Amino acid sequence: VCSSDLDDTQGLKIRRTDNFSLDNTFISDEKTKRQVEHFTKVRNKYIYINKRKDANEIEIDENTFSNHRNVLSVTIPEGVQIISEKAFASCVHLRNLTLPSSIVSIGKYAFADCSELESITIPEGVRVIEEGVFSGCTGLQSVELPDSVVTINEKAFEACTGLKGIVLSSNIMSCSAKAFPGTGRILLTNKTYKDINGMVVNTANEMLLFYRGENEEALIPGEVKGIGDRAFFGSAVKSIKIPEGVISIGEEAFASCPNLEKLILPDSVANIATSAFDSNTKILCHHGSSPESWCMEAGFAKLK
């Protein structure tokens, strides 16, 4: 357990030991309610955790513990809500990590290259698994994600070659094809996900998460109701037909598809993200339909 005291101007300071335990009393202390400076500091043997100036949130800020090779175990106390970018990156001997139920956000690459970390349970309340958050954690074997998670971004578990099992909720709305090593294989170990002609679909919420096929023509399955963020991003498809019944199309869903010659939108599509298509995409839709109105407002010249 770390000993601690509070600096009136710079926030909470915690003495470093090999096994970190950020004691609950740090957070409940009335002095932490003061509006201390936003950024945490690492100075000599002290590490600071501050209350943000502009919000009622307590966070561990960027790079706070990064590259601290003597850290073996971390228990983050209740009350901490945000773990910022690279906060624990390259803690290469970190083996045990306990996150509190108060956590709502974990920043990009927060635990990247913690190569001895073996398992992780993300608490309920976290909605997004950010880019690279556990990338390079080669010793990571098991991951448990709560029902609150709806998005898994690129490289979230990149190079986690030791992964043997991951527990996913049925609520995933968007998942990058590059989230895991062999993302399709990992998702398909969970019964609510299936591959339909190279398209990985969450059957529980009828979302098409991503395309991993090689066909030049993609026919989206009839049971799909939504197309997730970046679902076809960078694919080599030339033609895509979206069936009647699809309601939503996510951010960059069809962006950076250099060979895409045409895309057919049904009348059922009601919600289209601003960045769903590249500006030169040829879109086919019915005159007077909701998709046509969106395309005209978005300035698509190649509209038929």
Disulfide bonds with the S-S distance in Angstrom:
none
